[in-house]
């Protein structure tokens, strides 16, 4: 899944990379920050899904299927029964 990195993250990557290692640092830090941002975002979305909070972005809204919803309800009921 491809996503766009917000401009502020690219600016931070260019600034930090440029200060540390010059032009080579800029070229290294942009993909590095992009990967870190994507991993962080996916972790946050997984936690939201575990709490049954829909993921809302500027492009799409994640809808839970009836099967996912029933499985989550069953898991909660099993946890409450123990």
Rosetta blueprint (number, residue, H / E / L):
1 X L
2 X L
3 X L
4 X L
5 X L
6 X L
7 X H
8 X H
9 X H
10 X H
11 X H
12 X H
13 X H
14 X H
15 X H
16 X H
17 X H
18 X H
19 X H
20 X H
21 X H
22 X H
23 X H
24 X H
25 X H
26 X H
27 X H
28 X H
29 X H
30 X H
31 X H
32 X H
33 X H
34 X H
35 X H
36 X H
37 X H
38 X H
39 X H
40 X H
41 X H
42 X H
43 X H
44 X H
45 X H
46 X H
47 X H
48 X H
49 X H
50 X H
51 X L
52 X L
53 X L
54 X L
55 X L
56 X E
57 X L
58 X L
59 X L
60 X L
61 X E
62 X L
63 X L
64 X L
65 X L
66 X H
67 X H
68 X H
69 X H
70 X H
71 X H
72 X H
73 X H
74 X H
75 X H
76 X H
77 X H
78 X H
79 X H
80 X H
81 X H
82 X L
